[in-house]
Amino acid sequence: MVNIKDIAKYCGVSAMTVSRALNNSTEISKSTKEKILKACEELGYKPNWAAKSLITKKTNMIGLIIPDVTNQYYANVSKGVSSYLESEDCGLILCNSDRKKSNEKRYLNFLSEGRVDGIIILPVEPCKEDYIDIVSEIPVVMADNIAKGLKVSFVGNDNYYGGTKIIEHMVNQGYRRIGAILGDKKSTASNERFRAYKDVLKKYNIEFDENIITNSKATFEDGFNLAGQLINKNVDSIFAINDTVAMGVMKYCYINNISVPKDLGVAGYDNIEQSSMLPIPLTTVDQNDYLLGKTAAQILINQIKNKEANIKEVILKPKLVIRKSCGEN
């Protein structure tokens, strides 16, 4: 197996010079660096990154914890993260918490044991106390949901703005008894959209009925299982916390011969690719999934490179996407 000494001998330089070339040091000339890298390619040299990390205390790996690897929204967030990390020559360890707090804690412990240089997390049931120890040990960026009171960088969307836009659109389409399938009660994103829901109803003098509001784990199965309960309470429409839940609602309607949007209006959130491919395309909210992931990665890499970097908060503005599921022409 070819090692650094072999490369040094082949190029007629010292092992230290080869090491500097591999670490992209500015202490050697560009021509020497190119010569060494070309030799590495010709001789098939493969760096021992494990050994290198012991010396540099860097792994060039980033951990990403998402709630649901099968959800297209989180897949697009992950794509945004990985695209930026690729430009920085960093690798990615992707962890799926499956919306379980126990899994999230296990992955946080796993990643923080020297396996990665930093962590991006889209948390489940975020609570300040669950992350204090982790953020004191390793750079962390939260996305989508924030643990209130925690001093950590955050990238999210203006969920109140997005919630206001979608509920106002439903009201303008003539709906007055709008059922809602929200996310977890501890989700800041879900709670902000719910706050917007209540404020829009108040603005238009529509009575708020807590009996047509329900929380969920934000899955397709939840949408399917909860749709019937809301329909039996005579809702004229349903706002779903995400497109996946909305598609569960639409499947329930299809199986039970309930016409969307003639008999029931349905609106989602996220604007995943499948939402435009349905027989009745879904009215929804686009919340910058790819950009969110890319921005989170950019902030984290900056914090890793600059330990004095300030904590940042970036709030993106979502956009209403009008299609056909709320009776639009």
C-alpha positions as a Markdown table, in Angstrom:
| # | Residue | x | y | z |
|---|---|---|---|---|
| 1 | Met | 0.0 | 0.0 | 0.0 |
| 2 | Val | 1.4 | 3.4 | -1.0 |
| 3 | Asn | 2.1 | 5.8 | 1.8 |
| 4 | Ile | 3.2 | 9.4 | 2.2 |
| 5 | Lys | 6.9 | 8.4 | 2.2 |
| 6 | Asp | 6.5 | 6.7 | -1.2 |
| 7 | Ile | 4.9 | 9.9 | -2.6 |
| 8 | Ala | 7.7 | 12.0 | -1.2 |
| 9 | Lys | 10.4 | 9.8 | -2.7 |
| 10 | Tyr | 8.5 | 9.7 | -6.1 |
| 11 | Cys | 8.3 | 13.6 | -6.2 |
| 12 | Gly | 11.7 | 14.2 | -4.6 |
| 13 | Val | 10.3 | 16.2 | -1.7 |
| 14 | Ser | 10.0 | 15.7 | 2.0 |
| 15 | Ala | 7.1 | 13.8 | 3.7 |
| 16 | Met | 6.2 | 17.1 | 5.4 |
| 17 | Thr | 5.8 | 18.8 | 2.1 |
| 18 | Val | 3.5 | 15.9 | 0.9 |
| 19 | Ser | 1.5 | 16.3 | 4.1 |
| 20 | Arg | 1.1 | 20.0 | 3.5 |
| 21 | Ala | -0.1 | 19.5 | 0.0 |
| 22 | Leu | -2.7 | 17.0 | 1.1 |
| 23 | Asn | -3.9 | 19.5 | 3.8 |
| 24 | Asn | -4.1 | 22.3 | 1.2 |
| 25 | Ser | -1.5 | 24.4 | 3.0 |
| 26 | Thr | -0.5 | 27.8 | 1.7 |
| 27 | Glu | 3.1 | 27.1 | 2.8 |
| 28 | Ile | 4.0 | 25.4 | -0.5 |
| 29 | Ser | 3.8 | 26.6 | -4.1 |
| 30 | Lys | 0.8 | 25.8 | -6.3 |
| 31 | Ser | 3.0 | 23.9 | -8.8 |
| 32 | Thr | 4.5 | 21.7 | -6.0 |
| 33 | Lys | 1.0 | 21.0 | -4.7 |
| 34 | Glu | -0.3 | 20.1 | -8.1 |
| 35 | Lys | 2.7 | 17.8 | -8.7 |
| 36 | Ile | 2.1 | 16.0 | -5.5 |
| 37 | Leu | -1.6 | 15.6 | -6.0 |
| 38 | Lys | -1.0 | 14.2 | -9.5 |
| 39 | Ala | 1.5 | 11.7 | -8.1 |
| 40 | Cys | -1.0 | 10.6 | -5.5 |
| 41 | Glu | -3.5 | 9.9 | -8.3 |
| 42 | Glu | -1.0 | 8.1 | -10.4 |
| 43 | Leu | 0.3 | 5.9 | -7.6 |
| 44 | Gly | -3.2 | 5.2 | -6.2 |
| 45 | Tyr | -2.5 | 6.8 | -2.8 |
| 46 | Lys | -5.5 | 6.7 | -0.4 |
| 47 | Pro | -5.2 | 8.9 | 2.8 |
| 48 | Asn | -5.8 | 7.3 | 6.1 |
| 49 | Trp | -8.5 | 9.8 | 7.2 |
| 50 | Ala | -8.9 | 8.0 | 10.6 |
| 51 | Ala | -5.3 | 8.6 | 11.5 |
| 52 | Lys | -5.5 | 12.1 | 10.1 |
| 53 | Ser | -8.5 | 12.9 | 12.3 |
| 54 | Leu | -6.5 | 11.8 | 15.4 |
| 55 | Ile | -3.8 | 14.4 | 14.6 |
| 56 | Thr | -6.0 | 17.3 | 13.4 |
| 57 | Lys | -9.0 | 16.6 | 15.7 |
| 58 | Lys | -11.2 | 17.0 | 12.6 |
| 59 | Thr | -13.2 | 14.4 | 10.9 |
| 60 | Asn | -14.5 | 16.4 | 8.0 |
| 61 | Met | -17.9 | 14.8 | 8.7 |
| 62 | Ile | -21.2 | 16.5 | 9.6 |
| 63 | Gly | -24.1 | 14.8 | 11.4 |
| 64 | Leu | -27.7 | 15.5 | 10.2 |
| 65 | Ile | -30.7 | 14.3 | 12.3 |
| 66 | Ile | -34.1 | 14.4 | 10.6 |
| 67 | Pro | -37.5 | 13.2 | 11.8 |
| 68 | Asp | -38.6 | 11.1 | 8.8 |
| 69 | Val | -36.3 | 10.0 | 6.0 |
| 70 | Thr | -39.3 | 8.9 | 3.9 |
| 71 | Asn | -40.8 | 12.4 | 3.9 |
| 72 | Gln | -39.9 | 14.3 | 0.7 |
| 73 | Tyr | -39.6 | 17.6 | 2.6 |
| 74 | Tyr | -36.9 | 16.3 | 4.8 |
| 75 | Ala | -35.3 | 14.6 | 1.8 |
| 76 | Asn | -35.0 | 17.9 | 0.1 |
| 77 | Val | -33.6 | 19.5 | 3.3 |
| 78 | Ser | -31.0 | 16.8 | 3.4 |
| 79 | Lys | -30.2 | 17.4 | -0.3 |
| 80 | Gly | -29.5 | 21.1 | 0.5 |
| 81 | Val | -27.2 | 20.1 | 3.4 |
| 82 | Ser | -25.3 | 17.6 | 1.4 |
| 83 | Ser | -24.8 | 19.9 | -1.6 |
| 84 | Tyr | -23.2 | 22.5 | 0.5 |
| 85 | Leu | -21.0 | 20.0 | 2.4 |
| 86 | Glu | -19.8 | 18.6 | -1.0 |
| 87 | Ser | -18.5 | 22.1 | -1.9 |
| 88 | Glu | -16.6 | 22.1 | 1.4 |
| 89 | Asp | -15.2 | 18.6 | 0.9 |
| 90 | Cys | -17.1 | 17.3 | 3.9 |
| 91 | Gly | -19.0 | 14.1 | 4.3 |
| 92 | Leu | -22.5 | 13.5 | 5.8 |
| 93 | Ile | -23.8 | 11.1 | 8.4 |
| 94 | Leu | -27.6 | 11.0 | 8.0 |
| 95 | Cys | -29.7 | 9.8 | 11.0 |
| 96 | Asn | -33.4 | 9.2 | 11.0 |
| 97 | Ser | -35.0 | 9.8 | 14.4 |
| 98 | Asp | -38.4 | 8.4 | 13.1 |
| 99 | Arg | -40.0 | 11.2 | 15.1 |
| 100 | Lys | -39.0 | 9.4 | 18.3 |
| 101 | Lys | -37.3 | 11.4 | 21.1 |
| 102 | Ser | -35.4 | 8.3 | 22.3 |
| 103 | Asn | -33.9 | 7.8 | 18.8 |
| 104 | Glu | -32.9 | 11.5 | 18.6 |
| 105 | Lys | -31.1 | 11.3 | 22.0 |
| 106 | Arg | -29.3 | 8.2 | 20.9 |
| 107 | Tyr | -28.1 | 9.7 | 17.7 |
| 108 | Leu | -27.0 | 12.9 | 19.4 |
| 109 | Asn | -24.8 | 10.9 | 21.8 |
| 110 | Phe | -23.5 | 8.8 | 18.9 |
| 111 | Leu | -22.5 | 11.7 | 16.8 |
| 112 | Ser | -21.0 | 13.8 | 19.6 |
| 113 | Glu | -18.5 | 11.1 | 20.5 |
| 114 | Gly | -15.9 | 12.4 | 18.1 |
| 115 | Arg | -17.5 | 11.1 | 14.9 |
| 116 | Val | -18.4 | 14.5 | 13.5 |
| 117 | Asp | -17.2 | 18.1 | 13.6 |
| 118 | Gly | -20.8 | 19.5 | 14.0 |
| 119 | Ile | -24.4 | 18.6 | 14.0 |
| 120 | Ile | -27.5 | 19.9 | 12.2 |
| 121 | Ile | -30.7 | 18.7 | 13.8 |
| 122 | Leu | -34.4 | 19.1 | 12.9 |
| 123 | Pro | -35.6 | 18.3 | 16.5 |
| 124 | Val | -38.5 | 16.3 | 17.8 |
| 125 | Glu | -40.4 | 17.8 | 20.7 |
| 126 | Pro | -37.6 | 20.4 | 21.3 |
| 127 | Cys | -36.8 | 21.2 | 24.9 |
| 128 | Lys | -33.9 | 23.4 | 26.0 |
| 129 | Glu | -32.7 | 20.9 | 28.7 |
| 130 | Asp | -32.3 | 18.1 | 26.2 |
| 131 | Tyr | -29.6 | 19.9 | 24.2 |
| 132 | Ile | -27.6 | 22.1 | 26.7 |
| 133 | Asp | -24.8 | 19.5 | 27.2 |
| 134 | Ile | -24.5 | 18.8 | 23.5 |
| 135 | Val | -24.2 | 22.4 | 22.4 |
| 136 | Ser | -21.5 | 23.0 | 25.0 |
| 137 | Glu | -19.4 | 20.2 | 23.4 |
| 138 | Ile | -19.8 | 20.5 | 19.6 |
| 139 | Pro | -21.2 | 23.1 | 17.1 |
| 140 | Val | -24.9 | 22.6 | 16.6 |
| 141 | Val | -27.4 | 24.3 | 14.2 |
| 142 | Met | -31.1 | 23.7 | 14.7 |
| 143 | Ala | -33.5 | 23.9 | 11.8 |
| 144 | Asp | -37.3 | 23.9 | 11.3 |
| 145 | Asn | -38.0 | 23.8 | 15.1 |
| 146 | Ile | -36.2 | 25.5 | 17.9 |
| 147 | Ala | -35.7 | 24.7 | 21.5 |
| 148 | Lys | -36.8 | 28.0 | 23.2 |
| 149 | Gly | -34.2 | 29.6 | 25.3 |
| 150 | Leu | -31.3 | 27.6 | 23.9 |
| 151 | Lys | -28.3 | 29.6 | 22.6 |
| 152 | Val | -27.8 | 28.0 | 19.3 |
| 153 | Ser | -28.0 | 29.0 | 15.6 |
| 154 | Phe | -31.3 | 28.4 | 13.9 |
| 155 | Val | -32.7 | 28.3 | 10.4 |
| 156 | Gly | -36.4 | 28.2 | 9.9 |
| 157 | Asn | -39.4 | 29.5 | 8.0 |
| 158 | Asp | -41.8 | 32.2 | 9.1 |
| 159 | Asn | -44.5 | 29.7 | 10.0 |
| 160 | Tyr | -46.9 | 32.3 | 11.2 |
| 161 | Tyr | -46.7 | 34.1 | 7.8 |
| 162 | Gly | -47.2 | 30.8 | 5.9 |
| 163 | Gly | -50.0 | 29.7 | 8.1 |
| 164 | Thr | -51.8 | 33.1 | 7.7 |
| 165 | Lys | -51.5 | 32.9 | 3.9 |
| 166 | Ile | -53.0 | 29.4 | 3.6 |
| 167 | Ile | -55.8 | 29.9 | 6.1 |
| 168 | Glu | -56.8 | 33.2 | 4.6 |
| 169 | His | -56.8 | 31.6 | 1.1 |
| 170 | Met | -59.2 | 28.9 | 2.5 |
| 171 | Val | -61.5 | 31.5 | 4.0 |
| 172 | Asn | -61.5 | 33.5 | 0.7 |
| 173 | Gln | -62.5 | 30.3 | -1.0 |
| 174 | Gly | -65.6 | 30.3 | 1.1 |
| 175 | Tyr | -64.7 | 27.8 | 3.9 |
| 176 | Arg | -65.9 | 28.6 | 7.4 |
| 177 | Arg | -65.6 | 25.4 | 9.3 |
| 178 | Ile | -61.9 | 24.5 | 8.8 |
| 179 | Gly | -60.7 | 21.4 | 10.6 |
| 180 | Ala | -57.0 | 21.2 | 11.3 |
| 181 | Ile | -54.6 | 18.3 | 11.7 |
| 182 | Leu | -51.6 | 19.8 | 13.4 |
| 183 | Gly | -48.3 | 18.4 | 14.4 |
| 184 | Asp | -46.9 | 17.6 | 17.9 |
| 185 | Lys | -48.0 | 20.0 | 20.6 |
| 186 | Lys | -44.3 | 20.8 | 21.4 |
| 187 | Ser | -43.5 | 21.7 | 17.7 |
| 188 | Thr | -42.8 | 25.4 | 17.4 |
| 189 | Ala | -43.6 | 25.3 | 13.7 |
| 190 | Ser | -47.0 | 23.6 | 14.2 |
| 191 | Asn | -47.8 | 26.0 | 17.1 |
| 192 | Glu | -47.0 | 29.1 | 14.9 |
| 193 | Arg | -49.3 | 27.8 | 12.1 |
| 194 | Phe | -52.0 | 27.2 | 14.7 |
| 195 | Arg | -51.6 | 30.7 | 16.1 |
| 196 | Ala | -52.1 | 32.0 | 12.5 |
| 197 | Tyr | -55.2 | 29.8 | 12.1 |
| 198 | Lys | -56.8 | 31.3 | 15.2 |
| 199 | Asp | -55.9 | 34.9 | 14.3 |
| 200 | Val | -57.3 | 34.6 | 10.7 |
| 201 | Leu | -60.6 | 33.2 | 12.0 |
| 202 | Lys | -60.8 | 36.1 | 14.5 |
| 203 | Lys | -60.0 | 38.6 | 11.7 |
| 204 | Tyr | -62.9 | 37.3 | 9.6 |
| 205 | Asn | -65.3 | 36.9 | 12.6 |
| 206 | Ile | -65.4 | 33.1 | 12.3 |
| 207 | Glu | -66.1 | 31.2 | 15.5 |
| 208 | Phe | -63.2 | 29.1 | 16.7 |
| 209 | Asp | -64.1 | 25.5 | 17.6 |
| 210 | Glu | -61.4 | 23.5 | 19.4 |
| 211 | Asn | -63.3 | 20.3 | 18.7 |
| 212 | Ile | -62.2 | 20.4 | 15.1 |
| 213 | Ile | -58.5 | 20.8 | 16.0 |
| 214 | Thr | -56.4 | 17.7 | 16.5 |
| 215 | Asn | -52.7 | 17.0 | 17.0 |
| 216 | Ser | -50.7 | 14.2 | 15.3 |
| 217 | Lys | -47.3 | 12.8 | 14.5 |
| 218 | Ala | -47.6 | 14.4 | 11.1 |
| 219 | Thr | -47.7 | 11.1 | 9.1 |
| 220 | Phe | -49.7 | 9.8 | 6.1 |
| 221 | Glu | -51.4 | 7.3 | 8.4 |
| 222 | Asp | -52.5 | 10.2 | 10.8 |
| 223 | Gly | -54.0 | 12.1 | 7.9 |
| 224 | Phe | -56.0 | 9.0 | 6.8 |
| 225 | Asn | -57.1 | 8.0 | 10.4 |
| 226 | Leu | -58.0 | 11.5 | 11.5 |
| 227 | Ala | -59.9 | 12.6 | 8.4 |
| 228 | Gly | -63.0 | 10.7 | 9.2 |
| 229 | Gln | -63.2 | 12.1 | 12.8 |
| 230 | Leu | -63.1 | 15.7 | 11.4 |
| 231 | Ile | -65.5 | 15.0 | 8.6 |
| 232 | Asn | -68.0 | 13.5 | 11.1 |
| 233 | Lys | -67.9 | 16.8 | 12.9 |
| 234 | Asn | -69.2 | 18.5 | 9.8 |
| 235 | Val | -66.0 | 20.4 | 8.7 |
| 236 | Asp | -66.2 | 21.8 | 5.2 |
| 237 | Ser | -62.4 | 21.7 | 4.8 |
| 238 | Ile | -59.2 | 20.4 | 6.4 |
| 239 | Phe | -55.9 | 22.1 | 6.8 |
| 240 | Ala | -53.1 | 19.6 | 7.2 |
| 241 | Ile | -49.8 | 20.3 | 8.9 |
| 242 | Asn | -47.9 | 19.0 | 5.9 |
| 243 | Asp | -48.5 | 17.6 | 2.4 |
| 244 | Thr | -48.0 | 14.0 | 3.6 |
| 245 | Val | -50.9 | 14.3 | 6.1 |
| 246 | Ala | -53.0 | 16.0 | 3.4 |
| 247 | Met | -52.4 | 13.1 | 1.1 |
| 248 | Gly | -53.6 | 10.8 | 3.8 |
| 249 | Val | -56.8 | 12.9 | 4.1 |
| 250 | Met | -57.3 | 12.7 | 0.3 |
| 251 | Lys | -56.9 | 8.9 | 0.3 |
| 252 | Tyr | -59.6 | 8.6 | 3.0 |
| 253 | Cys | -61.8 | 10.8 | 0.8 |
| 254 | Tyr | -61.2 | 8.7 | -2.3 |
| 255 | Ile | -62.0 | 5.4 | -0.5 |
| 256 | Asn | -65.1 | 6.8 | 1.0 |
| 257 | Asn | -66.4 | 8.5 | -2.1 |
| 258 | Ile | -65.9 | 12.0 | -0.8 |
| 259 | Ser | -65.2 | 14.4 | -3.6 |
| 260 | Val | -62.3 | 16.9 | -3.2 |
| 261 | Pro | -62.8 | 19.8 | -3.5 |
| 262 | Lys | -66.6 | 19.5 | -4.2 |
| 263 | Asp | -67.5 | 17.9 | -0.8 |
| 264 | Leu | -64.3 | 18.8 | 1.2 |
| 265 | Gly | -61.5 | 21.3 | 0.7 |
| 266 | Val | -58.0 | 20.1 | 1.6 |
| 267 | Ala | -54.8 | 22.2 | 2.0 |
| 268 | Gly | -51.3 | 21.0 | 2.9 |
| 269 | Tyr | -47.9 | 22.5 | 3.7 |
| 270 | Asp | -44.4 | 22.0 | 2.4 |
| 271 | Asn | -45.0 | 21.8 | -1.4 |
| 272 | Ile | -43.3 | 18.4 | -1.8 |
| 273 | Glu | -43.1 | 17.1 | -5.4 |
| 274 | Gln | -45.9 | 14.6 | -5.1 |
| 275 | Ser | -48.4 | 17.4 | -4.1 |
| 276 | Ser | -48.5 | 18.6 | -7.7 |
| 277 | Met | -48.9 | 15.1 | -9.2 |
| 278 | Leu | -52.2 | 14.2 | -7.5 |
| 279 | Pro | -55.4 | 13.8 | -9.5 |
| 280 | Ile | -56.5 | 16.9 | -7.7 |
| 281 | Pro | -53.3 | 18.9 | -7.3 |
| 282 | Leu | -52.8 | 20.1 | -3.7 |
| 283 | Thr | -53.0 | 23.7 | -2.6 |
| 284 | Thr | -50.1 | 24.1 | -0.2 |
| 285 | Val | -47.2 | 26.3 | 1.1 |
| 286 | Asp | -43.6 | 26.1 | -0.2 |
| 287 | Gln | -41.2 | 26.6 | 2.6 |
| 288 | Asn | -37.8 | 26.6 | 1.0 |
| 289 | Asp | -36.7 | 23.1 | 2.0 |
| 290 | Tyr | -33.5 | 22.9 | -0.1 |
| 291 | Leu | -32.5 | 26.4 | 0.8 |
| 292 | Leu | -33.1 | 25.7 | 4.5 |
| 293 | Gly | -30.8 | 22.8 | 4.4 |
| 294 | Lys | -28.1 | 24.6 | 2.5 |
| 295 | Thr | -28.2 | 27.6 | 4.8 |
| 296 | Ala | -28.0 | 25.5 | 7.9 |
| 297 | Ala | -24.9 | 23.7 | 6.5 |
| 298 | Gln | -23.3 | 27.0 | 5.6 |
| 299 | Ile | -23.8 | 28.4 | 9.1 |
| 300 | Leu | -22.5 | 25.2 | 10.7 |
| 301 | Ile | -19.3 | 25.1 | 8.6 |
| 302 | Asn | -18.7 | 28.8 | 9.4 |
| 303 | Gln | -19.0 | 28.0 | 13.1 |
| 304 | Ile | -16.6 | 25.1 | 12.8 |
| 305 | Lys | -14.0 | 27.2 | 11.0 |
| 306 | Asn | -14.5 | 30.2 | 13.3 |
| 307 | Lys | -15.1 | 29.3 | 16.9 |
| 308 | Glu | -15.8 | 33.0 | 17.6 |
| 309 | Ala | -18.6 | 33.1 | 15.1 |
| 310 | Asn | -21.8 | 34.7 | 16.4 |
| 311 | Ile | -25.0 | 32.7 | 16.8 |
| 312 | Lys | -27.2 | 33.3 | 13.8 |
| 313 | Glu | -30.9 | 33.1 | 13.2 |
| 314 | Val | -32.2 | 33.0 | 9.6 |
| 315 | Ile | -35.9 | 33.1 | 9.0 |
| 316 | Leu | -37.0 | 32.3 | 5.4 |
| 317 | Lys | -40.3 | 33.5 | 4.0 |
| 318 | Pro | -42.6 | 30.7 | 2.6 |
| 319 | Lys | -44.9 | 31.1 | -0.4 |
| 320 | Leu | -48.5 | 30.2 | -1.0 |
| 321 | Val | -48.9 | 27.7 | -3.9 |
| 322 | Ile | -52.5 | 27.7 | -5.3 |
| 323 | Arg | -53.7 | 24.6 | -7.1 |
| 324 | Lys | -57.1 | 22.9 | -7.2 |
| 325 | Ser | -57.8 | 21.2 | -3.8 |
| 326 | Cys | -59.6 | 24.1 | -2.3 |
| 327 | Gly | -62.1 | 24.7 | -5.1 |
| 328 | Glu | -59.9 | 27.0 | -7.1 |
| 329 | Asn | -60.9 | 27.6 | -10.8 |
